[in-house]
Amino acid sequence: MTQDNSITAIESLVKELLPENEDIFLVSVKIKPTNNIKIFLDADSGLSIEKCIKINRALYKVIEEKGWYPDGDFSLEVSSPGLDEPLKLLRQYKKNIGRNVEVTLNDDKKQEGKLLAVNEETVTLEQHEGKGKKAITKITGIPFADIRQTKIQIVF
């Protein structure tokens, strides 16, 4: 099985295993050459470690039963993407409305601001420029087509 076929097959299995009555969704699947399978899930209401463990165990069992990796020659990790991973899905953007983000554009320019809104075509940021009495707030719409990646910014 090729790398792309493996990823597609595992994505299919994960989607079948996700509980229908919960808001958990698949973000991505990565497979390293060492057969290390990484599944990134998210949930609109937050993803607990218990849910990750439950899905990991169920998925591990199905992969073993299908015999895709002879002699159990694979490892499996199921987790949420973490703050260092860029947002990939519209659903992730919606979940993070109200948070500060850094958007890297296709021309390598970066824009930072509070994520105010998102739709299928555009993300809307609230940006502050200047300080004190000269401070201005501007609202900027950025088309998804112009975005290379978006990361959540942690504010301390």
C-alpha positions in Angstrom: 0.0 0.0 0.0 1.4 3.4 -0.9 1.7 6.3 1.6 -1.3 8.1 0.1 -3.4 5.0 0.0 -2.5 4.3 3.7 -3.4 7.8 4.7 -6.8 7.6 2.9 -7.5 4.2 4.4 -6.7 5.3 7.9 -8.7 8.5 7.4 -11.7 6.3 6.5 -11.3 4.1 9.6 -11.0 7.1 11.9 -14.2 8.7 10.5 -16.0 5.4 11.1 -14.8 5.2 14.7 -15.7 8.8 15.6 -18.8 8.9 17.9 -21.8 10.2 16.0 -23.3 12.0 19.0 -20.1 14.0 19.7 -18.5 17.0 18.0 -15.1 15.3 17.4 -13.7 15.7 13.9 -10.6 14.5 12.0 -8.0 17.2 11.3 -5.2 15.2 9.6 -3.3 11.9 9.4 0.5 11.7 9.1 2.5 8.5 8.5 6.2 8.6 9.0 8.5 6.1 7.1 8.9 4.2 10.4 5.2 3.4 10.3 4.5 5.9 13.1 0.9 6.9 12.5 -0.2 10.3 13.9 -3.9 11.1 14.0 -4.9 14.7 14.8 -8.4 15.2 16.1 -10.3 18.2 17.4 -13.7 19.0 18.9 -15.8 22.1 18.9 -16.1 21.8 22.7 -12.6 20.6 23.4 -11.0 17.1 23.2 -10.3 15.2 26.3 -7.4 12.8 26.7 -9.9 10.0 27.6 -11.6 10.4 24.2 -8.2 10.2 22.4 -7.3 7.1 24.3 -10.6 5.4 23.5 -10.2 6.2 19.8 -6.6 5.1 19.8 -7.4 1.7 21.3 -10.3 1.1 18.9 -8.2 2.2 15.9 -5.2 0.2 16.9 -7.3 -3.0 17.2 -8.9 -2.5 13.7 -5.5 -1.8 12.1 -4.1 -5.0 13.7 -7.1 -7.0 12.6 -6.7 -5.8 9.0 -3.1 -6.9 9.0 -1.9 -3.7 7.2 1.4 -3.8 9.1 2.8 -7.4 9.4 4.1 -8.4 12.9 2.5 -5.2 14.4 5.2 -3.1 12.9 3.6 0.3 13.6 2.9 2.8 16.3 -0.1 4.9 16.7 -0.6 8.4 18.3 -4.0 10.1 18.6 -4.0 13.6 19.9 -5.3 17.1 19.3 -3.1 19.2 17.0 -1.7 21.5 19.7 -1.2 25.2 19.5 2.0 24.9 17.5 0.2 23.3 14.5 -1.4 25.6 11.9 -5.2 25.7 11.5 -6.2 23.5 8.6 -10.0 23.3 8.6 -12.8 25.9 8.4 -14.2 24.3 11.5 -11.0 24.9 13.4 -11.1 28.6 12.4 -14.7 28.9 13.7 -13.7 27.2 17.0 -11.0 29.8 17.5 -13.0 33.0 16.9 -12.0 35.5 19.5 -8.4 34.3 19.8 -5.3 36.1 18.6 -3.8 34.6 15.5 -0.8 35.1 13.2 -1.6 34.7 9.5 1.2 34.1 7.1 0.3 35.1 3.6 1.6 33.5 0.4 4.1 36.4 -0.1 5.5 35.6 3.4 4.0 38.8 4.9 2.5 38.3 8.4 -0.6 39.8 9.8 -1.6 39.5 13.5 -4.9 40.2 15.2 -7.9 38.9 16.8 -9.9 36.4 14.7 -13.3 38.1 14.5 -15.1 36.0 11.9 -14.6 33.4 9.2 -16.6 32.1 6.3 -15.8 29.8 3.3 -13.8 32.6 1.5 -12.4 34.9 4.1 -11.0 35.4 7.7 -11.7 38.7 9.4 -9.1 40.1 11.8 -9.3 43.0 14.2 -5.9 44.7 14.3 -4.6 47.6 16.5 -2.0 50.1 15.3 -0.3 52.8 17.3 -0.5 53.5 21.0 -2.4 55.8 23.3 -4.5 58.5 21.6 -3.1 57.7 18.2 -4.2 54.0 18.4 -6.5 52.9 15.7 -8.4 49.7 15.3 -8.9 48.3 11.8 -10.9 45.4 10.5 -9.1 43.4 7.8 -10.6 40.6 5.6 -8.1 38.1 4.2 -9.1 35.7 1.5 -8.2 32.0 2.2 -6.6 31.9 -1.2 -4.0 34.4 0.1 -3.2 32.5 3.3 -0.3 30.0 3.6 -0.9 29.2 7.3 -2.6 30.5 10.4 -1.4 29.9 13.9 -3.0 30.6 17.3 -1.0 33.2 19.3 -0.7 32.6 23.0 -1.1 35.7 25.1 0.4 35.8 28.6 
